[in-house]
Amino acid sequence: MNFSQLNVIFVAVAVLVMVTALAQHRGETGRRAVIAVVVGTIAVLIVLTAIFDNLMIASGLFDYAGHTLNGIHVGLAPIEDFAYPIAAGLLLPGLWLLFTRGRKA
Protein backbone atom coordinates (compact mmCIF):
# COMPACT_ATOMS: atom_id res chain seq x y z
CA MET A 1 0.00 0.00 0.00
CA ASN A 2 1.34 3.42 -0.90
CA PHE A 3 0.66 6.80 0.71
CA SER A 4 -1.98 7.79 -1.84
CA GLN A 5 -4.05 4.68 -1.16
CA LEU A 6 -3.76 5.21 2.59
CA ASN A 7 -4.77 8.86 2.19
CA VAL A 8 -7.90 7.92 0.26
CA ILE A 9 -9.05 5.83 3.22
CA PHE A 10 -8.41 8.56 5.79
CA VAL A 11 -9.95 11.35 3.74
CA ALA A 12 -12.99 9.22 2.84
CA VAL A 13 -13.66 8.50 6.52
CA ALA A 14 -13.24 12.19 7.37
CA VAL A 15 -15.62 13.26 4.59
CA LEU A 16 -18.18 10.68 5.72
CA VAL A 17 -18.02 11.94 9.31
CA MET A 18 -18.34 15.59 8.24
CA VAL A 19 -21.23 14.92 5.86
CA THR A 20 -23.03 12.98 8.59
CA ALA A 21 -22.43 15.77 11.09
CA LEU A 22 -23.64 18.45 8.69
CA ALA A 23 -26.74 16.43 7.83
CA GLN A 24 -27.65 16.29 11.51
CA HIS A 25 -26.74 19.92 12.21
CA ARG A 26 -29.69 22.26 12.66
CA GLY A 27 -30.29 25.20 10.38
CA GLU A 28 -28.93 26.11 6.95
CA THR A 29 -27.19 29.20 8.34
CA GLY A 30 -25.38 27.08 10.91
CA ARG A 31 -24.26 24.63 8.25
CA ARG A 32 -22.91 27.42 6.09
CA ALA A 33 -21.00 28.86 9.03
CA VAL A 34 -19.51 25.47 9.85
CA ILE A 35 -18.49 24.91 6.24
CA ALA A 36 -16.89 28.36 6.04
CA VAL A 37 -14.89 27.78 9.22
CA VAL A 38 -13.82 24.29 8.13
CA VAL A 39 -12.69 25.51 4.70
CA GLY A 40 -10.74 28.37 6.31
CA THR A 41 -9.13 25.99 8.78
CA ILE A 42 -8.14 23.56 6.05
CA ALA A 43 -6.61 26.40 4.03
CA VAL A 44 -4.50 27.52 6.99
CA LEU A 45 -3.44 23.93 7.73
CA ILE A 46 -2.39 23.39 4.11
CA VAL A 47 -0.26 26.55 4.11
CA LEU A 48 1.36 25.55 7.41
CA THR A 49 1.97 22.03 6.11
CA ALA A 50 3.63 23.41 2.98
CA ILE A 51 5.90 25.67 5.02
CA PHE A 52 6.89 23.30 7.79
CA ASP A 53 7.13 20.10 5.74
CA ASN A 54 9.54 21.86 3.40
CA LEU A 55 11.59 23.14 6.32
CA MET A 56 11.74 19.74 8.01
CA ILE A 57 12.64 17.89 4.81
CA ALA A 58 15.26 20.51 3.87
CA SER A 59 16.87 20.24 7.30
CA GLY A 60 17.08 16.46 6.97
CA LEU A 61 14.70 15.53 9.78
CA PHE A 62 13.03 12.94 7.57
CA ASP A 63 12.79 11.63 4.05
CA TYR A 64 10.41 9.43 2.08
CA ALA A 65 11.00 6.21 0.22
CA GLY A 66 10.45 7.19 -3.39
CA HIS A 67 8.49 4.08 -4.36
CA THR A 68 5.64 4.96 -1.97
CA LEU A 69 5.04 8.41 -3.49
CA ASN A 70 3.34 9.41 -6.74
CA GLY A 71 6.07 11.97 -7.58
CA ILE A 72 4.15 15.25 -7.26
CA HIS A 73 5.77 17.69 -4.82
CA VAL A 74 5.10 21.16 -3.45
CA GLY A 75 8.66 22.27 -3.01
CA LEU A 76 10.22 19.31 -1.22
CA ALA A 77 6.96 18.14 0.37
CA PRO A 78 5.17 15.27 -1.37
CA ILE A 79 1.56 15.96 -2.27
CA GLU A 80 0.49 13.00 -0.11
CA ASP A 81 1.38 14.99 3.02
CA PHE A 82 -1.44 17.41 2.32
CA ALA A 83 -4.15 14.78 2.82
CA TYR A 84 -3.53 14.74 6.58
CA PRO A 85 -4.46 18.40 7.23
CA ILE A 86 -7.49 17.96 5.00
CA ALA A 87 -8.58 14.86 6.91
CA ALA A 88 -7.97 16.53 10.28
CA GLY A 89 -9.79 19.68 9.19
CA LEU A 90 -12.85 17.59 8.34
CA LEU A 91 -12.72 14.84 10.94
CA LEU A 92 -12.20 16.83 14.14
CA PRO A 93 -14.99 19.39 13.61
CA GLY A 94 -17.24 16.60 12.34
CA LEU A 95 -16.68 14.57 15.48
CA TRP A 96 -17.17 17.67 17.61
CA LEU A 97 -20.53 18.35 15.98
CA LEU A 98 -21.64 14.74 16.36
CA PHE A 99 -20.60 14.40 19.99
CA THR A 100 -21.98 17.76 21.12
CA ARG A 101 -25.27 17.49 19.24
CA GLY A 102 -28.16 18.56 21.41
CA ARG A 103 -25.98 20.21 24.05
CA LYS A 104 -26.11 23.88 24.85
CA ALA A 105 -22.76 25.66 24.74
N, C-alpha and C positions, 0 to 999 in steps of 0.2 A: 504494500500500500504506500502510495506517495502522499506528499503533503496536500496536493490538490484534492485528492479523494477524501482524505481526512477532514479537510476544510468544508467540503460539501456536506458532510454529516453534521458537523457542528453548526454551520450556518442554517441548515435546514431545520434542525431542532430549535434554534433560536427564533427563526421566522415563525415556526409553528406556535411556539409559546407566545410570541408577541401578537400574532393574529388572534389567538384564542383570548388573550387578555383584552385586546381592543374590542373584540366582539362582545365581551361581557361588560365592558366599561360603559357607564351611563352617559348619555348626551353626546351629540355630534360635536359640540364645541369643545368638550373635554377630550374627545378623541383627537381632534385637530391639534389641540394644545400638546397632547402627549406626543403625537407624531412629530410636531415641530421641534420639541425638546430632544426627542430621540435622534432625529436627523442632525440637529446641531451638535449633539454629543458625539455622534459617530464621526462627523466632520473633524471635530477637534481631536478625537482619538486617532484618526488616520494621519493627521498632520504631525501629531506627537510621535506616532509610530515611525513615520518617514524620517523624522529628525533623529530620534534616538536609536533606531535600528541602524541607520547609517553610521552614526557615531560609534556604536558598540562594535559593529563589524569592522570599521576602519581601524579601531584601536586593537583589534585582534582578540576581543573577548570571546567570540565564537565564530564559527563558520558552518556552512552547510555542505552535506554531501551532494555533489552535483546531480547524481542520478535520481534524486528524490524531488527535484525542482523542475518546473516547466521551462525555465530559462528567461522569463520576463522579470526585469528588475526595475526598481525605482531607486536610482543611484546604486548603492551596493545591496540594498534590501530586496530580497525576493518578493514577488507579488503575493506569494502565499502567506506571508506574515501579516498582510492587511485583512485577512479573514477574521483573525482573532479580535481586533477591536470592533469589527462589525458585529460579530457574534455576541460579544460582551455588551455592546451598545443596544442590542435587541433583547438579549436574554435577561439581563439584570432588571431593567425596568418592567419587562413583561412579567417576571416572577413577582416583583414588588406589587404590581397591579393585581395579580391573581391572589396573592397571599393577604393583601390588605383590603380586598373587596368587601364592601359592607361596613367597614370601620369608619369612624369619624376621626379626622386628623386632629 
